């Protein structure tokens, strides 16, 4: 079991084997689980073996990028490591970062999402928050390695992570000024900006969380 203490003082216990979050003695759904309640399982018709291989590869790419960012932050040159990494990782460091002026600030951070009464309703980990050195603001990003992406799904996902990151105390309200999905799939690499939603957007997810508690 892994234990995290968030900047707002909340303690989160995470069981990797079952991907379970425990907060205040209760099992909470993941933010991904809440998204599935609203959007459904978009991959239910895909062969489970293909899904597993795709998920494993996506995890590998995410970890490569995260590890290389940490090594670079420690003052080491990562050029040789990049050359030995996956095509997607190479594209992130050689294309995405310089093209869009991204300066990573934190990666793979546990956050908690709260309702309007400050009760925890879900937990998860965002992929990356960075400084957008072109527009001089803070951007929250998610990496996707699938061949296609659902803009509506990832837009909801990043808006939930934005709110959770701010509620968890990592950033002040509205300090995160932009959201983006970084699509890395083979030779394909692009950064797509996403819309930040207003307050009413969260109501259906708060309701979805309540339905989860009733099951």
Secondary structure, DSSP 8 states (H G I E B T S, - for coil): -EEEE-TTS-EEEEETTTTEEEETTEEEEEHHHHHHHHH--TTTTS-HHHHHHHHHHHHHHHHHHHHHHHHHHTT---HHHHHTS-HHHHHIIIIIHHHHTEEEEEEEEEEEEE-TTS-EEEEEEEEEEEEETTTTEEEEEEEE-SSS--HHHHHHHHHHHHHHHHHTTSS-TT-EEEEEEEEEETTEEEEEEE----GGGGHHHHHHHHHHHH-
